[in-house]
């Protein structure tokens, strides 16, 4: 991700959010038997918040795209 940022000048924030969503889903699936209902609801709410964040970021990329960087002519 650092090399992608250095090369393109764009910060990839969606990929870590996707990873966090998958991690929360795995945690929920694997440890569901030992959790109480409030913890399950909290993890589900956190997953929904992260998903909403991805939707907002994608909407921002569509409606407010990055400026095109042009190389200065020499």
C-alpha distances in whole Angstrom, upper triangle without the diagonal:
4,5,5,6,9,10,11,11,10,8,7,9,11,9,10,13,14,13,15,18,18,19,21,23,23,25,27,28,29,30,32,36,35,34,36,36,35,32,31,32,29,26,27,27,24,23,24,23,19,20,22,19,17,20,21,17,18,21,20,18,21,24,22,20,18,20,20,20,23,23,26,29,31
4,5,5,6,9,10,10,10,8,9,11,14,12,12,16,17,16,18,21,21,21,24,26,26,27,30,31,31,33,35,38,38,37,39,39,37,34,34,34,32,29,30,30,26,25,27,25,22,23,25,21,20,23,23,19,20,24,22,20,23,25,23,21,18,20,20,19,22,22,25,27,29
4,5,5,6,8,10,10,10,11,14,16,14,15,18,19,18,21,23,24,24,27,28,28,30,32,33,34,35,38,41,41,39,42,42,40,37,37,37,35,32,33,33,29,28,30,28,25,26,27,24,22,25,25,21,22,25,23,21,24,26,24,21,18,20,19,18,20,20,23,25,27
4,6,5,6,8,7,8,8,11,13,12,14,16,17,17,20,22,22,23,26,27,27,29,31,32,33,35,37,40,40,39,41,40,39,36,35,36,33,31,31,31,28,26,27,26,22,23,24,21,19,22,22,18,18,21,20,17,20,22,20,17,15,17,16,15,18,18,22,24,26
4,6,5,5,5,5,7,10,13,13,14,16,18,18,20,22,23,24,26,28,28,30,32,33,34,36,37,41,41,39,41,40,39,36,35,35,33,30,31,30,27,26,27,25,22,23,24,20,19,21,21,17,18,20,18,16,19,21,19,16,13,15,15,14,17,17,20,23,25
4,6,6,8,9,11,14,17,16,17,20,21,21,23,26,26,27,29,31,32,33,35,37,37,39,41,44,44,42,44,44,42,39,39,39,36,34,35,34,31,30,31,29,26,27,27,24,22,25,24,20,21,24,21,19,22,24,21,18,15,16,16,14,16,16,18,21,23
4,6,8,10,12,15,17,17,19,21,22,22,25,27,27,28,31,32,33,34,36,37,38,40,42,45,45,44,46,45,44,41,40,40,38,35,36,35,32,31,32,30,27,27,28,25,23,25,25,21,21,24,22,19,21,23,21,18,15,15,14,12,14,14,17,19,21
4,5,8,10,14,15,16,18,20,20,22,24,25,26,28,30,31,32,34,36,37,38,40,41,45,45,43,45,44,42,40,39,39,36,34,34,33,30,29,30,28,25,25,26,22,20,22,22,18,18,20,18,15,18,20,17,14,11,12,11,9,12,13,16,19,21
4,7,10,13,15,16,17,19,21,22,23,25,26,27,29,31,32,33,35,37,38,39,41,44,44,42,44,43,41,39,38,38,35,33,33,32,29,28,29,27,24,24,25,21,20,22,20,17,17,19,17,14,17,19,16,13,10,11,11,9,12,13,16,19,22
4,6,9,11,13,14,16,17,19,20,22,23,24,26,28,29,30,32,34,35,36,38,41,41,39,41,40,38,36,35,34,32,30,30,29,26,25,25,23,20,21,21,18,16,18,17,13,14,16,14,11,14,16,14,11,8,10,11,11,15,16,19,22,25
4,6,9,10,11,13,15,16,17,19,20,21,23,25,26,27,29,31,32,33,34,38,38,36,37,37,35,32,32,31,29,27,27,26,23,22,23,20,17,18,19,15,14,16,15,12,13,16,14,12,16,17,15,13,11,14,15,15,18,20,23,26,28
4,6,6,8,10,11,12,14,16,17,18,20,21,23,24,26,27,29,30,31,35,35,33,35,34,32,30,29,29,26,24,24,24,20,19,20,18,15,16,17,13,11,14,14,11,11,15,13,12,15,17,16,14,13,16,17,17,21,22,25,28,31
4,6,6,7,9,10,11,13,15,16,17,19,21,22,23,25,26,27,29,32,32,30,32,31,29,26,26,25,23,21,21,20,17,16,17,15,12,13,14,10,9,12,12,9,10,14,12,12,15,17,16,15,14,18,19,20,24,25,28,32,34
4,6,5,6,9,10,11,12,14,15,17,18,20,21,23,24,26,27,30,31,29,30,29,27,25,24,23,22,19,19,18,16,14,14,13,10,10,11,9,6,10,10,8,9,12,12,11,14,16,16,15,15,19,20,22,25,27,30,33,36
4,5,5,6,9,10,11,12,14,15,17,18,20,21,23,24,25,29,29,28,30,29,28,25,24,24,22,19,19,19,16,14,16,15,11,12,14,12,9,13,14,11,12,16,16,14,17,20,19,18,18,21,22,23,26,28,31,34,37
4,5,5,6,9,10,10,12,14,15,16,18,20,21,22,24,27,27,25,27,27,25,23,22,22,20,17,18,18,14,13,15,14,10,12,14,12,10,14,15,13,14,18,17,17,20,22,21,20,20,23,25,25,29,30,33,36,39
4,5,5,6,9,10,11,12,14,15,16,18,20,21,22,26,26,24,25,24,23,20,19,19,17,14,15,14,11,10,11,10,7,8,10,8,7,11,12,11,12,15,16,15,18,20,20,20,20,24,25,26,30,32,35,38,40
4,5,5,6,9,10,11,12,14,15,17,18,20,21,25,25,23,25,24,23,21,19,19,18,15,15,15,12,10,12,12,8,8,11,10,8,11,14,12,13,16,17,16,19,21,21,21,21,25,26,27,31,33,36,39,41
4,5,5,6,9,10,11,12,14,15,16,18,20,23,23,22,24,24,23,20,19,20,18,15,15,16,13,11,14,14,10,11,14,13,12,15,17,15,16,20,20,20,22,25,24,24,24,27,28,29,33,34,37,40,43
4,5,5,6,9,10,10,12,14,15,16,18,21,21,19,21,21,20,17,16,16,14,11,12,13,10,8,11,11,8,10,13,12,11,15,16,15,17,20,20,20,23,25,25,25,25,28,30,31,34,36,39,42,45
4,5,5,6,9,10,11,12,14,15,16,20,20,18,20,19,18,16,14,15,13,10,10,11,8,6,9,10,7,7,11,11,10,13,15,15,16,19,20,20,22,24,25,25,25,29,31,32,36,38,41,44,46
4,5,5,6,9,10,10,12,14,15,19,19,18,21,20,20,17,15,16,15,12,12,14,12,9,12,13,10,11,14,14,13,16,18,18,18,21,23,22,24,27,27,27,28,31,32,34,37,39,42,45,47
4,5,5,6,9,10,11,12,14,17,17,16,19,19,18,15,14,16,14,10,12,14,11,10,13,14,12,13,16,16,15,18,20,20,21,24,25,25,27,29,29,29,29,33,34,35,39,40,43,46,49
4,5,5,6,9,10,11,11,15,15,13,16,15,15,12,10,12,10,7,8,10,8,7,10,12,10,12,15,15,15,18,20,20,21,23,25,25,27,29,30,30,30,34,36,37,40,42,45,48,51
4,5,5,6,9,10,10,14,15,14,16,15,16,13,10,12,12,8,8,11,10,8,11,13,12,12,15,16,16,18,20,21,21,24,25,26,27,30,30,30,31,35,37,38,41,43,47,50,52
4,5,5,6,8,10,13,14,14,16,17,17,14,12,15,14,11,11,15,13,11,14,16,15,15,19,19,19,21,24,24,24,27,28,28,30,33,33,33,34,37,39,40,43,45,48,51,53
4,6,5,6,8,11,11,10,13,14,15,11,10,13,12,9,11,14,12,11,15,16,15,16,19,20,20,22,25,25,26,28,30,30,32,34,35,34,35,39,40,41,45,46,49,52,55
4,6,6,6,9,10,9,11,11,12,9,7,10,10,7,8,12,11,10,13,15,15,16,19,20,20,22,24,25,26,28,30,30,32,34,35,35,36,40,41,43,46,48,51,54,57
4,6,6,9,11,11,13,13,15,12,10,13,14,11,11,15,15,13,16,18,17,18,21,22,22,24,26,27,27,30,31,32,33,36,37,36,38,41,43,44,47,49,52,55,58
4,6,8,9,10,14,15,16,13,12,15,16,13,14,17,17,15,19,21,20,20,24,25,24,26,29,29,30,32,34,34,36,38,39,39,40,43,44,46,49,50,54,57,59
4,6,6,7,10,12,13,11,10,13,14,11,13,16,16,16,19,21,20,21,24,25,25,27,30,30,31,33,35,36,37,39,40,40,41,45,46,47,51,52,55,58,61
4,6,5,8,9,11,9,7,11,12,11,12,15,15,15,17,20,20,21,23,25,25,27,29,30,31,33,35,36,37,39,40,40,41,45,47,48,52,53,57,60,62
4,6,8,10,13,11,10,14,15,14,15,18,19,19,21,23,24,24,27,28,29,31,33,34,35,37,39,39,41,43,44,44,45,49,51,52,55,57,60,63,66
4,7,10,12,10,10,14,14,14,16,18,19,19,22,23,24,25,27,29,29,31,33,34,35,37,39,40,42,43,44,45,45,49,51,52,55,57,60,63,66
4,7,8,6,7,10,11,11,12,15,15,16,19,20,21,22,25,26,27,29,30,31,33,35,36,37,39,41,41,42,43,47,49,50,53,55,58,62,64
4,6,6,7,9,10,11,13,15,16,17,19,20,22,23,25,26,28,29,31,32,34,35,37,38,40,41,42,43,44,48,50,51,55,57,60,63,66
4,6,5,6,9,10,11,12,14,15,16,18,20,21,22,24,26,27,29,30,32,33,35,36,38,39,40,41,42,46,48,50,54,56,59,62,65
4,5,5,6,9,10,10,12,14,15,16,18,20,21,22,24,26,27,29,30,31,33,35,36,37,38,39,41,44,47,48,52,54,57,60,63
4,5,5,6,9,10,10,12,14,15,17,18,20,21,23,24,26,27,29,30,31,33,35,36,37,38,39,42,45,46,50,52,55,58,60
4,5,5,6,9,10,11,12,14,16,17,18,20,21,23,24,26,27,29,30,32,33,35,36,37,38,42,44,45,49,51,54,57,60
4,6,5,6,9,10,10,12,14,15,16,18,20,21,22,24,26,27,28,30,32,33,34,35,36,40,43,44,48,50,53,56,59
4,5,5,6,9,10,10,12,14,15,16,19,20,21,23,24,26,27,29,30,31,32,33,34,38,41,42,46,48,51,54,57
4,5,5,6,9,10,11,12,14,15,17,19,20,21,23,24,26,27,29,30,31,32,33,37,39,40,44,46,49,52,55
4,5,5,6,9,10,11,12,14,15,17,18,20,21,23,24,26,27,29,30,31,32,36,38,40,43,46,49,52,55
4,5,5,6,9,10,10,12,14,15,16,18,20,21,22,24,26,27,28,29,31,34,37,38,42,45,47,51,53
4,5,5,6,9,10,11,13,14,15,17,18,20,21,23,25,26,26,27,28,32,34,36,40,42,45,48,51
4,5,5,6,9,10,11,12,14,15,17,18,20,21,23,24,25,26,27,31,33,35,38,41,44,47,50
4,5,5,6,9,10,11,12,14,15,16,18,20,21,22,24,25,26,30,32,34,38,41,44,47,50
4,5,5,6,9,10,10,12,14,15,16,18,20,21,22,23,24,28,31,32,36,39,41,45,48
4,5,5,6,9,10,11,12,14,15,17,19,20,20,21,22,26,28,30,34,36,39,42,45
4,5,5,6,9,10,11,12,14,15,17,18,20,20,22,26,28,30,33,36,39,42,45
4,5,5,6,9,10,10,12,14,15,16,18,19,21,25,27,29,33,36,38,42,45
4,5,5,6,9,10,11,12,14,15,16,17,18,22,25,26,30,33,35,39,42
4,5,5,6,9,10,11,12,14,15,15,17,21,23,25,28,31,34,37,40
4,5,5,6,9,10,11,12,14,15,17,21,23,25,29,32,35,38,41
4,5,5,6,9,10,10,11,13,15,19,21,24,27,30,33,36,39
4,5,5,6,9,10,10,11,12,16,19,21,24,27,30,33,36
4,5,5,6,9,10,10,12,16,18,20,24,27,30,33,36
4,5,5,6,8,10,13,16,18,21,24,28,30,33,37
4,5,5,5,7,10,13,16,18,22,25,28,31,34
4,6,5,5,7,11,13,16,19,22,25,28,31
4,6,6,9,12,14,17,20,24,26,29,32
4,6,10,12,15,18,21,24,27,29,33
4,7,9,12,15,18,21,24,27,30
4,6,9,12,15,18,21,24,27
4,6,9,12,15,18,21,24
4,6,9,13,15,18,21
4,6,10,12,15,19
4,7,9,12,16
4,6,9,12
4,6,9
4,6
4
